[in-house]
Amino acid sequence: MERALESRGAIITGGARGIGRAIARKFSAEGAAVVLNDVDAEVGAATARELGAAFLAGDLAAPGEAERLTAFALEKVGRIDILVNNAGGGVIRPFLSHTEESIRQTIDRNLMTTIRCCRAVLPHMIERGYGRIVNIGAESVRNGLWMHAMYNAAKGGVHALTTGLAREFADRGIRVNTVAPSAVSTEMVKDMLADRDVLPAEWKVFWDKTLATIPIGRPAEMDEVADVVVFVASEKAEFVTGQVISVNGGSSML
């Protein structure tokens, strides 16, 4: 049976756990040679061992780290056909509760990691005349989710970067898209929803409101997000570029 990513070299950032690990598993199953990155060296290394992937720890928001990861990937798998910019994680709180530190963390983790990785990998893709960049965005950019204004500022930048890169590099054989999930049943979300009694009152209200925005009535499963990432990273999506593809259970519908 033909596999969608056979012999492709792929970098997946933020791949130690959660959505990143689900994407890495799908990529490995579809035949890709996977290189993982994460700031959590211990968990990232364990995930890499599980999948037979290469792993490099590092904070991709820091200057030089994306270039180091690119060189490492080329050394380990010889080519970079696919870059999945999954590294992220915002400080979710009301807008006026943010500090200078939390603002910088949110922008660095989500937007700067994506910018730096794209800049590091694109020269290699241009040279080869082929590339797939898949950014992980956020449904909250479209639906204005509670306590997400600062996070949306960062992820909205990722959405905007996607369209600009897609047009600029379309004639180089490079396709750039964003997959934008709504609430996802990651390990952290499962833990929060499993024991609502220990949640602060504002988070109980937040989760009730969030789930009420999803007509299907539940968070996405991680594999449901990963399946869409596999599609846009594959040859089947050759004519798809510059898109923000929602995996949102109907939270927004245009």
C-alpha positions as CSV (number, residue, x, y, z in Angstrom):
1,M,0.0,0.0,0.0
2,E,1.4,3.4,-1.0
3,R,2.2,5.7,1.9
4,A,1.5,9.4,1.5
5,L,4.9,10.7,2.7
6,E,7.2,7.9,1.5
7,S,10.9,8.9,1.7
8,R,10.2,12.5,2.6
9,G,12.4,14.2,5.1
10,A,10.3,16.1,7.7
11,I,11.0,18.4,10.6
12,I,8.3,18.6,13.3
13,T,8.8,21.3,16.0
14,G,7.2,20.9,19.4
15,G,7.1,17.2,18.8
16,A,7.6,15.8,22.3
17,R,3.9,15.5,23.2
18,G,0.4,16.5,22.3
19,I,-0.5,17.5,18.7
20,G,3.2,17.4,17.7
21,R,3.7,13.8,18.8
22,A,0.4,12.8,17.1
23,I,1.7,14.4,13.8
24,A,5.1,12.7,14.2
25,R,3.4,9.3,14.6
26,K,1.3,9.8,11.5
27,F,4.3,11.0,9.5
28,S,6.3,8.0,10.6
29,A,3.5,5.7,9.7
30,E,3.2,7.4,6.3
31,G,6.9,6.7,5.5
32,A,8.6,10.0,6.4
33,A,12.0,10.2,7.9
34,V,11.2,12.4,10.9
35,V,13.3,14.9,12.9
36,L,11.8,16.2,16.1
37,N,12.5,19.3,18.1
38,D,11.3,20.4,21.5
39,V,12.4,22.4,24.5
40,D,11.7,19.4,26.7
41,A,14.8,17.3,26.1
42,E,13.8,14.3,28.2
43,V,10.3,13.8,26.8
44,G,11.4,14.7,23.3
45,A,14.1,12.1,23.4
46,A,11.7,9.5,24.6
47,T,9.2,10.3,21.8
48,A,12.0,10.1,19.3
49,R,13.1,6.7,20.5
50,E,9.5,5.4,20.4
51,L,9.1,6.5,16.8
52,G,12.6,5.8,15.5
53,A,13.0,9.5,14.8
54,A,16.0,11.9,15.3
55,F,15.7,14.5,18.0
56,L,17.4,17.8,18.8
57,A,16.4,19.8,21.9
58,G,16.4,23.6,21.7
59,D,14.4,26.8,22.0
60,L,13.6,27.8,18.4
61,A,12.7,31.4,19.4
62,A,16.4,31.9,20.1
63,P,18.6,33.2,17.3
64,G,20.6,30.5,15.6
65,E,18.6,27.5,17.0
66,A,16.5,27.1,13.8
67,E,19.6,27.0,11.7
68,R,21.1,24.5,14.1
69,L,18.0,22.3,13.7
70,T,18.1,22.6,9.9
71,A,21.8,21.5,9.8
72,F,21.0,18.6,12.2
73,A,18.1,17.5,10.0
74,L,20.2,17.5,6.8
75,E,22.9,15.5,8.6
76,K,20.4,12.9,9.9
77,V,18.0,12.5,7.0
78,G,19.7,14.2,4.1
79,R,16.8,16.4,2.9
80,I,14.0,18.6,4.2
81,D,10.9,18.2,2.2
82,I,8.4,19.2,4.9
83,L,8.5,21.6,7.8
84,V,5.7,21.4,10.4
85,N,5.8,24.5,12.7
86,N,4.0,23.1,15.7
87,A,6.1,24.6,18.5
88,G,3.9,27.0,20.5
89,G,2.1,27.5,23.7
90,G,0.7,30.8,24.9
91,V,0.0,32.3,28.3
92,I,-3.8,32.2,28.2
93,R,-5.2,34.9,30.4
94,P,-7.3,38.1,30.1
95,F,-5.7,40.8,28.0
96,L,-5.1,43.3,30.8
97,S,-3.6,40.6,33.0
98,H,-0.6,40.1,30.7
99,T,2.9,41.3,31.7
100,E,5.8,42.2,29.5
101,E,7.2,38.7,30.2
102,S,4.0,36.9,29.3
103,I,3.5,39.0,26.1
104,R,7.1,38.1,25.0
105,Q,6.7,34.4,25.8
106,T,3.5,34.2,23.8
107,I,4.9,36.0,20.7
108,D,8.3,34.1,20.9
109,R,6.8,30.6,21.3
110,N,4.3,30.9,18.5
111,L,5.3,33.5,16.0
112,M,9.0,33.8,16.3
113,T,9.6,30.1,16.3
114,T,7.7,29.9,13.0
115,I,9.4,32.8,11.4
116,R,12.9,31.6,12.3
117,C,12.2,28.0,11.1
118,C,10.8,29.2,7.8
119,R,13.8,31.4,7.2
120,A,16.2,28.6,8.1
121,V,14.6,25.9,5.9
122,L,13.4,27.9,2.9
123,P,16.9,28.2,1.2
124,H,17.2,24.4,1.1
125,M,13.7,24.0,-0.3
126,I,14.3,26.7,-2.9
127,E,17.5,24.9,-4.0
128,R,15.6,21.6,-4.4
129,G,12.6,23.2,-6.0
130,Y,10.2,21.5,-3.6
131,G,8.8,22.1,-0.1
132,R,5.8,21.8,2.1
133,I,5.5,24.1,5.1
134,V,2.6,23.4,7.4
135,N,2.0,25.9,10.2
136,I,-0.2,25.1,13.2
137,G,-2.5,28.1,13.7
138,A,-5.6,28.5,15.9
139,E,-9.3,28.6,15.4
140,S,-9.4,31.3,18.1
141,V,-8.0,33.8,15.6
142,R,-11.3,33.5,13.7
143,N,-13.8,33.2,16.6
144,G,-12.3,35.6,19.1
145,L,-12.1,33.1,22.0
146,W,-12.2,34.3,25.5
147,M,-8.8,35.1,27.2
148,H,-7.0,34.5,23.8
149,A,-6.4,38.1,22.6
150,M,-2.6,38.0,23.1
151,Y,-2.4,34.4,21.8
152,N,-4.4,35.4,18.8
153,A,-2.0,38.3,18.1
154,A,0.8,35.7,17.8
155,K,-1.2,33.0,15.9
156,G,-2.8,35.7,13.7
157,G,0.7,36.6,12.7
158,V,1.3,32.9,11.7
159,H,-1.8,32.9,9.6
160,A,-0.7,36.1,7.8
161,L,2.9,34.8,7.3
162,T,1.3,31.7,5.6
163,T,-0.4,33.7,2.9
164,G,2.7,35.9,2.3
165,L,5.1,33.0,2.0
166,A,2.6,31.0,-0.2
167,R,2.4,33.7,-2.8
168,E,6.2,34.5,-2.7
169,F,7.3,31.0,-3.2
170,A,4.6,29.4,-5.2
171,D,6.7,29.3,-8.4
172,R,9.5,27.6,-6.5
173,G,7.5,24.4,-5.9
174,I,6.8,25.3,-2.3
175,R,3.4,25.1,-0.7
176,V,2.6,26.8,2.5
177,N,-0.6,26.3,4.5
178,T,-1.9,26.6,8.1
179,V,-3.9,24.0,9.9
180,A,-6.0,25.7,12.6
181,P,-7.5,23.6,15.3
182,S,-10.1,24.6,17.8
183,A,-10.0,23.0,21.3
184,V,-8.0,19.7,21.1
185,S,-8.1,16.8,23.5
186,T,-4.5,16.9,24.4
187,E,-3.2,15.3,27.5
188,M,-3.3,18.7,29.3
189,V,-6.9,19.3,28.2
190,K,-8.0,15.8,29.2
191,D,-6.6,16.3,32.6
192,M,-8.3,19.7,33.0
193,L,-11.7,18.4,31.9
194,A,-11.5,15.1,33.9
195,D,-11.3,16.9,37.2
196,R,-13.3,20.1,37.0
197,D,-13.6,20.3,40.7
198,V,-10.0,21.6,41.0
199,L,-10.4,24.1,38.2
200,P,-10.5,27.8,39.0
201,A,-14.0,29.2,38.5
202,E,-13.0,31.3,35.5
203,W,-11.6,28.3,33.8
204,K,-14.8,26.3,34.3
205,V,-16.7,29.2,32.7
206,F,-14.1,29.3,29.9
207,W,-14.4,25.6,29.0
208,D,-18.2,25.7,29.1
209,K,-18.2,28.6,26.7
210,T,-15.5,27.1,24.5
211,L,-17.3,23.8,24.1
212,A,-20.6,25.6,23.5
213,T,-19.0,27.3,20.4
214,I,-18.4,23.8,18.8
215,P,-21.5,22.4,17.1
216,I,-20.1,18.9,17.1
217,G,-20.0,19.3,20.9
218,R,-16.5,18.1,21.8
219,P,-12.8,18.9,21.4
220,A,-10.9,17.5,18.4
221,E,-8.9,14.4,18.8
222,M,-5.2,14.9,18.2
223,D,-5.2,12.4,15.3
224,E,-8.0,14.4,13.6
225,V,-5.7,17.3,13.5
226,A,-2.7,15.2,12.4
227,D,-4.6,13.6,9.5
228,V,-5.2,17.1,8.0
229,V,-1.5,17.9,8.4
230,V,-0.6,14.8,6.6
231,F,-2.9,15.7,3.7
232,V,-1.5,19.2,3.2
233,A,2.1,17.9,3.5
234,S,1.4,15.3,0.8
235,E,1.4,15.3,-3.0
236,K,-2.4,15.2,-2.9
237,A,-2.4,18.9,-1.8
238,E,-0.2,20.1,-4.7
239,F,-2.8,22.7,-5.7
240,V,-3.5,23.8,-2.1
241,T,-1.4,26.8,-0.9
242,G,-1.9,29.9,1.2
243,Q,-4.9,28.4,3.0
244,V,-5.9,28.4,6.7
245,I,-7.7,25.0,7.0
246,S,-9.9,24.8,10.1
247,V,-10.2,21.6,12.1
248,N,-12.8,23.0,14.4
249,G,-16.0,21.0,14.6
250,G,-17.9,23.8,13.0
251,S,-16.8,26.6,15.5
252,S,-16.6,28.9,12.4
253,M,-17.9,28.0,9.0
254,L,-16.3,30.2,6.4
